[in-house]
Amino acid sequence: MKRFIIFTLVALFATITMKAGDGLWPDGTPISSWFDNTTKVDVETLGKKYVVTDYGVTKDSTIIQTVAIQAVIDKAAAEGGGVVVIPRGTFLSGALFFKSGTHLHLTKGATLKGSENIIDYPIAETRIEGQTCKYFTALINADRVNGFTITGNGTIDGNGLTYWQEFWIRRKWNPECTNKDAQRPRLVYISNSNDVTVQDVHLINSPFWTNHLYRCDRVRYIDCYIFAPTENIYTPEPKRGAPSSDAIDIDVCNDVLIHGCYMHVNDDAVVLKGGKGTWADKAEENGSNTNIIVQHCTYGKVHGCITFGSESIHDRNIILRNCHAKAANRVLWFKMRPDTPQLYEYVRIENITGECGSFLVIKPWTQFFQPDDSRPDMPVSQSACVTIRDIKMNCKNFFDVSRSDKYVIRSFSFENIDVADQANAFDPTIIENINIKNLKINGKNMEMVR
């Protein structure tokens, strides 16, 4: 009921503050009617149902049944496609690979739970942290499966505790430990697939990133619950959470809609990726993210509501709107990586309520970066053409922005904003070509102090 009330208030606020031009992307081009469709997939239209317990999978929550569940997926694919159904109960599995024409449905009370043994996740060529490399597969994998769906009110549980503990104990031994040093599976990896829908499911406790999309077009996440603990797991140090448990990583994708989701993870929520390194924009496997809308979502504790980078080279036409943040560390975060040419452009953030640490963050990102002077024509990175409007929030630091000779910040618009701001650090001189209209910080009109 509380969650419903929040969604209702956010929707009401959005209705009151609707602007002319809402049917346009930030660059002025029309938003496709595809983004208006939040109708949920009707599972009854997806073909024959293959309830896994009808095909040799047992109701025994203590044994790993990867082979038996995969056999059901293979059978469905061989017979022309259909819906692989996980019934009520808990079913343990390692990596599963969905094929053309197949879908996954989890009934209410069903839990597909990942194995805590890394051997149950084969190594394959995949994408990790902006690079194509060998890495462990995810619990749910779908490559070149157009029309793939994950539906139902059940749960996909990554069972991540053992992996989290290993990461933190390695980090204690080696403070420079990375995700490639303490490798672990993602929860869901969907690649090279179009017209994908993930709806209603609980996606929890991922050992690593929760959802990762790579080279996908027209993907919808609707009314999903995405969670990983942010503290108090049993580790060598107190108050640790699930490391790098990003909610949704969007990697070289076009036309993505995230609607009505709840996200609480021990890292960023929606993250834009696409490549890293001095020559990242020249690599064929890398690329841009374009036409992304995140709307009507609620955030628990997250590092960033929407984060650009750090492994990203170009993001264009990105909208975050009509959302409520309960305890976000940051709302809009541009990670400016000195070793990578980055262009973040045509971004609109609107109708956001709640509380956060920092609202806007633009700073150099130097964690694990690799300086390289081999490129004399290295482009200067930019964050440009950003509109922030209709904001009502309590912030510790509304304007957490730093100058740097490694990037340019230009063409920002701040409109109809009323925030409480403990830091009170707003400095319009940092941004080239800034527009301010009805920006109030701690009750003071910022147009009067420029």
N, C-alpha and C positions, 0 to 999 in steps of 0.2 A: 504494500500500500504506500509506504514512504517513497519507494522508487517511482511509483506511478504519479504521485503528487509532484515530485521533482520534474519528471518529464512534462507534465501538464503545465507547470509554471514556466518552464523553458519554452514550450511551444507557444504559450500565451504571450510571453515577452517577444518572441520572434514575430508573431502576428502583428503586434503593436508597432514594431520597428521595421516593418517591411519597407524596402527601398525600391525606387524605380531602377530598373536594370538588373534585378535579381535573376532574370532569365539569361543573363550574360556571364560569360567567364570574365575574370579580371582583365584579360586582354581585349575584351569587347566582342568576342565571337559568341554566337548563340550556344547555350547549353542544350545538348541533345535531350529529347523527350525521354530517352532511355533512363535518365537520372530521376524521372518522376515516378518510375515504377518500383514501388516497394511491396508489391503483391508477392506473397510467399509461394514458393513452388508447391504444387499439389503432388504429393508423392504417388497418388493413385495414377497419375499420368505417365509415370516413369517406367512402366513395364512390370514384369514378373517380380515378385518378392521372393528372395532367398533368405529365409530365416536360418541363421547359421546352425542352430541346434537341430534343425531338420536334416543337416548334411554332415553329421559326424562331430560337431563341436559340442563338448560336454559342459554341463553347468557345474564346473569345478573351478572355483576362483583361486586355487592354489597351484595350478599347472599352466605352463606357457603353451598356448595353442596357435602359434604363428602359422605352422604348416597347415593345420586344419582350416583356419579362417581364410588363408590365402587360397586354398583349394576351392572354397565357395566363391571367392571373387573370380577365379579362373573359370569355374563352371559357368557363372553368369555371363562372363565375356564370351565364352565359346558358344553359348546358346543365344547370342544376339543382344545381350545386355539385360540389365535389370537392377533391382535394389537389394543390396546386401544389408540385411536387417540384424541388428544386435538386440536381442530381447532383454527383458528385465533380468538383472543379475550382473555379476562382475566377471569379465573375461580378460585374462592376461595375454599379451601378445608382444612380439617384436615388430620389426618393420613390415608394413603391409603395402602392396603396390596395386593401386586401382588401374583398370584398363578401360579402353574405349567402350562407352555404352554403360559402364557400371556406376553405381551411386552408393552412398553410405547413409543408412538411417538408424538412429539410436532411439529406441522407444523410451518412454518415461520409466525411470528406474533402471535403465541400462547403463553400464559403465564399461567402456573399452579402456583397459589400463595397460600402460606400457611396462615392458620388462625393465627391471633395474640392472640387467646384465648387458653391458655394451656389446658383447658378442652377438646379441640378437638384432643388431642394426648393422647390416653389411656396409662396407665402405664403397662409395661410388663417386664419380665425378659430379659435382654439384656446385652451388653457389654459397659462399660464406663470406660475410664481411666485405662485400664488394669485389670479390675475386672468384674466379672459377678454379676449383681445385678438388682434390680428393678429400672427402670427409664422410662422416657417418650419415646414413640416411635417417629420415624422420620416422615417427610412428605411422603416420598416414602420408603416403606419397601418391601423387597423381601427375603424371607427365604425359602431355599430348592427349588429354582426356577432355575434349570439348564438351561443354554442357554438364560437367561434373557437379554434383550436389552433395552436401553434407546437411542432413536435416534431422529433426526430432528434438525432443526435450531431454534426451539423455546426456551422458557425459563422456568426454574423451579426457582421460586423466594420465598425464605424463609420468606420474609416480617418481618425481624428480629428486627426492630427498638425498638418495645415495650420491647422485651426480653433483648436487649442490655442495654436499659435504666435501667431496673430493676436490672440487674447485677451490673452496675456501682454505682447505688445508694445504693445497699446493700454493695458493697465494700467500699464505703465512710463511711457507718455506722460501718462496721466490716472489717478492712483491711485484715483479714484472710479468708474472704469469698471465697469459692471454687465453682466449677461448680456444685457440688452436693448441695450447699446451695442455689444457684440461678439456679435451674434446667430449662432446655429449650430443645426443640426438635432439632435433627439434620435434615439436608436436605434429604440425601439419606443414607439408611442403608441396605446393602446387606450382607446376612450371609448364610453360609453353602450351597453355590451355586457355580457351576463350569461353565466355558465357557460363561462368561459374557462380554458384550461389551457396553460401554457408549461412544457415539460418537456425535460430532458436537454441542451438546446442551450448552446453557448458564446456569450455576449453580451459583446463586447469592444470596447474602443477607441472608445466613443461620443464624438462631438464635444461633447455636452452631457449631460443626464440620460440614463441608460441605458434604463430602463423607466419609463413614466408611465401610470398608470391614472386615468381620470377618469369618475366616475359609473358605476362597474361594480359588479355584485354577483356573488358566488360565483366568485372568481378563484383559481386555484392555480398557484403556481410550484413545480415539483418537480425537484430534483436539477439545477439549472442552475448554470453556471459564469459568474460575472459579474465582469469585470475591466476596469480602466483603470489606466494607469501612475500612480504616485504621486510619481515624481521622475525626474530625469535625462533629460527630453526636451530637445531642442535649443531653447532659448529665450534671450532677452536676459539672463536671470538663471539661475544654476545651480539645480539641484535642484527645478525646477518639475515639476508633474504635470499630468494632464488636469483642467482646471478644471470644477467643478460636475458631476462625472460620477456623481452619485447612482446607487446600484444600482437601487432600486425606490422610486418616488414614488407614494404612495397618496393620491388626491385626491377626497374626497367619495365614498367607497366603503363597501360593507358586505360582510361575510363574505369575507375574504381569508386564504388559507393559503399561507405560504411555508415550504417543507419541504425540508430536506436540501441547501440551496444553499451555494455558496462565494461570498463577496463580498469583493472587494479593489478599492477605488476611491478616487479622490482627493477624496472628500467623504463625506457620510453614506451609510450602507448602506440601511436601510429608513427612509423618511421619511414622516411624516403631514402632509398639506397640506389645504387646504380654503378658504382665503381670507385676506385681510389688509386692514387699514385700520380706521379708527374705526367705520365702519358696515358692516363685513364680514358681521356676523351677520344683516343685513337684506337682503342681496343674494340673489336667487333662484338664481343660478348657484353660490353657495357652499353649504357644508354640513358635516355631520359625517362622521367615519369611525367605524364601529362594528364590533365583532366581528372583530378581526384577531389571528391567531396566527402567530408566527414561531418555528419549532422545528427542532431538529436541524441547525442551520446552523453553518458555520465561517467566521470572519472573519479575513481578513488585515489589512492596514492600512486602516482606515476612520476617518473623523472621529467617527462615532457609530454604534453597533450598531443602536439604534432611537432616532429623533429625533422629537420633537413640535415642529412648527413649522420655520422661523419663520412660514411662511404657513399657519397653522392656527387654527381657531376653536373646534372641539369634537371631542375624541376620547374614546371610551368603550369599555370592555371590550377592552383591548389586552393581549396576553400575549406575552412573550418567554421561551422556556424551552428547556432542554436544548441549549445552544449553547456553543461554544468560541471564545474570542477570542485570537488569536495576538499581535496588535499594535494593538488598537483604541485610538484616542485617548480615546474615551469609550464607555461601555456604554449608559447611560440618560441622555438629554439633553432637558430641557425648556427650549426657547427661549421666554422670556417677553418678548413684544414690547409695549412700552409704548403703541403706537398702535393696538392691536388687542385686542378683548375675547376672552379665551381661557379655555377650561375643559378641562383635561386630567384625566380622572377614571376611576377603576376600572381600575387598571393592575396587572399582576402580572409580576414578573421573578423567575425561579426556575431553579435548576440551571444556573448559569453558571460556567464554569471558564476559566482562562488568565491573560493579562496585559493590563493596560490602563493608560492614563494616568490619567484620572479615571473613577470608576465612576458616580457619580450627580452630574449637573450641573444646577443650577437657578440661572439668572442672567438679568438683563435682556439682551435682544437688541436692539441699536440700529443694526446695520448697515443702512443705506439706509432706515431707518424715517422716517415723516413725522408729526411731532407735529401734533395737530389738537384744538383746544379747542371744537369746534362741537357736541359732544354732552354735555349736562349730566347725562344718565342713564347715562354710560359704566359698564358693569359692571366690578367689580374682578376681575381674572383670578385663576384658581386652579389649583393642582396639588393634587389631592385623592384620597384613598382609594387609596393605592399600597402594595402589598405587595412587599417584596424579601426573598427567602428562599432558603436552600440555596445559598449562594455560597461558592466557594473560589477566590480570585484573589490575584495580586500587583498592587498598585495604586501609582501614584505619589501619587494623591489619591482616597481612597475617597469622601469627602464634600465635593464642590466646590459648595457651596451658599451663596448670598448673600441677605441680607434686602433687602427693597424695599417702599416704600409703594405700589407699582404692582401687587402681587400678594399672594396668601395661599397659604401652604403648610400643608396640614393632613391629619390622619388617615393617617400613614405607619406601616407596620409593618416592622420589621427582625427576621428570625427565622433562626436557624441559619446564621450567617454567620461565616466565618473568613478574614480577609484580612490580608495584609501591606500596610502603608500608610505610605509615606514621609512624607507631609504630616502625618498624625496630627491632622487638623483636625475630627474629628467633634464637632458641637455640637448636641445634641438640643433646645436652647432655641429654635432657629430654626423648628422645626416645631410647629404647634398639634396637640395630641392625638397624641402619638407613642407607639408600643408597641415595646418592645425585649425580645427573648427570645433568649438565647444568641447575642449579638453579640460576637465577639472581634476586636479590632483589635490587631495585633502581639502576640497572645497574651494581651491584657488584656480582661477581661470588662467590657463597657460598662454593664451593668446596675448595676455596683457604683460607677460614677462619676457617675451622674446627679444 
